[in-house]
Amino acid sequence: MSRRRFVTRMIRASIWTSIFVRILSRNAQAKIVEQTSYKQFTHGEADALAAWCDVIVSGARNAGVAKFVDQNLSGDQASSLLLLRYLNANDMVGFYRKGIIGIDAESHHRFGASFLQLKKSQQNEMIAAAVASKMQVWRDPDPNFFYFISRSDAVDVVYGTEAGFADLGIPYLAHILPPKPW
């Protein structure tokens, strides 16, 4: 075998290996996120928030949006990475909990089932109603504002990480690399 042929095969093999390893690591990260317990949310609340955010930004559930929000609610509000922190929210945990309750109340009112049990088209209809401020029973917190905040959380988790930048084909040029993805 010639040197050129050997090098060509090695390059192909390393590319396929790196793709395979990346897929495995993402699956492992998703499973780790799923298996962890929550400090502020119940598993039901976390599942509802993750489903809501996943409709807004595809991949948010697997990226760990519920864990991201839960961890940031559990720590010092001054060091929180949540957008809500900058909007002088007095009770951040209460805001998310009321939003999750509102999602399910509206879902039961419109469709007779929890948000998690809805068809994709019904979930999209709920998101559209929140954006248009056309919710029928959900009033607190304002559904449009809750959509805005939860969309920000979902975007942060999916695209605001080194892996998210790579998925977009954008170089991650952090001056100081973060110790963890979020």
PAFITOR-710504 format. One line per field, with one value per residue (C-alpha): residue in one letter; residue number from 1; x, y, z. Coordinates in Angstrom, 1 decimal. Layout:
residu = A|... $
num = NUM|... $
px = X|... $
py = Y|... $
pz = Z|... $
//
This chain:
residu = M|S|R|R|R|F|V|T|R|M|I|R|A|S|I|W|T|S|I|F|V|R|I|L|S|R|N|A|Q|A|K|I|V|E|Q|T|S|Y|K|Q|F|T|H|G|E|A|D|A|L|A|A|W|C|D|V|I|V|S|G|A|R|N|A|G|V|A|K|F|V|D|Q|N|L|S|G|D|Q|A|S|S|L|L|L|L|R|Y|L|N|A|N|D|M|V|G|F|Y|R|K|G|I|I|G|I|D|A|E|S|H|H|R|F|G|A|S|F|L|Q|L|K|K|S|Q|Q|N|E|M|I|A|A|A|V|A|S|K|M|Q|V|W|R|D|P|D|P|N|F|F|Y|F|I|S|R|S|D|A|V|D|V|V|Y|G|T|E|A|G|F|A|D|L|G|I|P|Y|L|A|H|I|L|P|P|K|P|W $
num = 1|2|3|4|5|6|7|8|9|10|11|12|13|14|15|16|17|18|19|20|21|22|23|24|25|26|27|28|29|30|31|32|33|34|35|36|37|38|39|40|41|42|43|44|45|46|47|48|49|50|51|52|53|54|55|56|57|58|59|60|61|62|63|64|65|66|67|68|69|70|71|72|73|74|75|76|77|78|79|80|81|82|83|84|85|86|87|88|89|90|91|92|93|94|95|96|97|98|99|100|101|102|103|104|105|106|107|108|109|110|111|112|113|114|115|116|117|118|119|120|121|122|123|124|125|126|127|128|129|130|131|132|133|134|135|136|137|138|139|140|141|142|143|144|145|146|147|148|149|150|151|152|153|154|155|156|157|158|159|160|161|162|163|164|165|166|167|168|169|170|171|172|173|174|175|176|177|178|179|180|181|182 $
px = 0.0|1.3|1.9|-0.7|-3.4|-2.6|-2.9|-6.2|-7.7|-6.5|-8.1|-11.4|-11.3|-10.6|-13.4|-15.9|-14.6|-15.0|-18.6|-19.4|-17.8|-19.7|-23.0|-22.3|-21.3|-24.4|-26.6|-24.7|-25.1|-28.9|-29.2|-27.2|-29.5|-32.6|-31.4|-30.6|-32.9|-34.2|-33.9|-36.7|-39.0|-40.9|-40.2|-43.7|-42.9|-39.5|-41.1|-43.7|-41.1|-38.9|-41.7|-42.8|-39.3|-38.7|-41.7|-40.2|-36.6|-36.1|-33.6|-34.1|-35.3|-32.3|-30.0|-31.3|-33.3|-35.2|-32.0|-30.5|-33.4|-33.5|-29.8|-30.0|-33.0|-31.3|-28.2|-27.7|-29.9|-27.0|-25.0|-28.0|-27.7|-31.4|-32.7|-35.4|-32.6|-32.1|-35.7|-35.8|-38.1|-38.8|-39.8|-38.1|-39.1|-42.7|-42.6|-41.6|-43.9|-46.9|-46.0|-45.9|-49.3|-50.7|-49.5|-51.3|-54.4|-54.7|-54.0|-56.7|-59.1|-58.5|-57.9|-58.8|-55.3|-51.9|-49.4|-47.3|-50.1|-51.0|-50.3|-47.5|-50.0|-51.9|-48.7|-47.8|-51.3|-50.6|-47.3|-48.9|-51.7|-49.0|-47.1|-50.4|-51.5|-54.7|-54.7|-58.2|-57.6|-53.9|-53.2|-50.4|-47.6|-48.4|-48.2|-46.4|-43.8|-43.4|-42.9|-40.2|-38.3|-38.6|-37.5|-34.4|-33.7|-34.1|-31.9|-29.2|-29.1|-29.3|-27.2|-25.3|-22.8|-19.7|-21.6|-24.4|-21.9|-20.4|-23.9|-24.3|-20.9|-19.7|-16.3|-16.6|-14.1|-14.5|-11.8|-12.0|-13.6|-16.4|-15.8|-19.1|-21.5|-23.9 $
py = 0.0|3.4|6.1|8.4|5.7|5.0|8.6|9.0|6.0|7.2|10.7|9.1|6.7|9.6|11.7|8.8|8.1|11.7|11.8|8.5|9.7|13.0|11.2|8.8|11.7|13.7|10.7|10.1|13.7|13.6|10.4|12.0|15.1|12.9|10.8|13.7|14.9|18.5|20.9|23.3|21.4|18.1|15.7|16.6|20.3|19.7|17.5|20.1|22.9|20.8|19.9|23.5|24.7|21.8|23.0|26.5|25.4|21.9|20.0|21.9|18.9|16.8|19.7|19.8|23.0|21.9|21.1|24.4|26.4|24.3|24.7|28.4|28.8|26.8|29.0|32.6|34.9|37.3|34.6|33.1|32.7|33.1|36.1|36.6|37.6|40.8|41.8|42.2|39.2|38.9|35.2|33.5|30.0|31.1|32.6|29.3|27.3|29.5|29.4|25.6|25.5|28.0|25.8|22.8|24.8|26.2|22.8|21.1|23.9|23.8|20.1|18.2|16.9|17.9|19.7|16.6|14.5|16.9|16.2|18.3|20.5|21.2|22.1|24.5|26.0|26.6|28.3|30.5|31.5|32.5|34.6|36.3|36.8|34.8|32.4|31.7|30.8|31.3|34.8|34.7|35.1|36.7|33.9|36.1|37.1|33.4|32.4|35.1|34.0|30.2|30.8|32.6|29.7|27.1|29.1|29.5|25.7|24.6|27.2|29.0|26.2|25.1|22.2|24.6|26.8|23.7|22.6|26.1|25.9|28.9|28.9|29.1|31.8|32.2|34.3|32.0|28.6|27.9|25.0|23.4|23.9|26.1 $
pz = 0.0|-0.9|1.6|-0.1|0.0|3.6|4.6|2.7|4.4|7.8|7.3|6.3|9.3|11.7|10.3|10.7|14.1|15.3|14.0|15.7|19.0|18.9|18.4|21.3|23.6|22.8|23.5|26.8|27.8|27.1|29.2|32.1|32.0|32.0|35.0|37.3|40.0|40.2|43.1|42.3|39.9|40.3|37.4|36.0|36.0|34.4|31.7|31.0|30.7|28.6|26.2|25.9|25.2|22.7|20.7|20.6|19.9|18.5|20.6|23.8|25.8|24.8|25.5|29.1|29.2|32.3|34.2|33.0|34.4|37.6|38.3|37.8|40.0|42.7|42.9|43.8|41.7|41.1|39.3|37.4|33.6|33.1|31.2|33.9|36.3|34.3|34.5|38.2|38.9|42.6|42.6|39.7|40.9|41.3|37.8|36.2|38.4|37.6|33.9|33.9|35.7|33.1|30.2|31.6|32.6|29.0|27.5|29.5|28.7|25.0|24.4|27.5|28.0|29.5|27.2|27.2|25.8|23.0|19.3|17.8|15.9|19.2|20.9|18.1|18.4|22.1|21.3|18.6|21.1|23.7|21.1|20.0|23.6|22.8|25.8|27.1|30.8|31.3|32.6|35.2|34.3|31.0|28.4|25.9|28.4|29.6|25.9|25.6|28.7|27.9|24.3|25.6|27.9|25.1|22.7|25.4|26.0|22.3|20.6|23.3|23.9|22.1|20.6|19.5|17.7|16.0|14.9|13.3|11.7|13.6|15.3|19.1|19.9|23.7|25.3|28.3|27.8|30.3|32.8|31.8|28.8|30.8 $
//
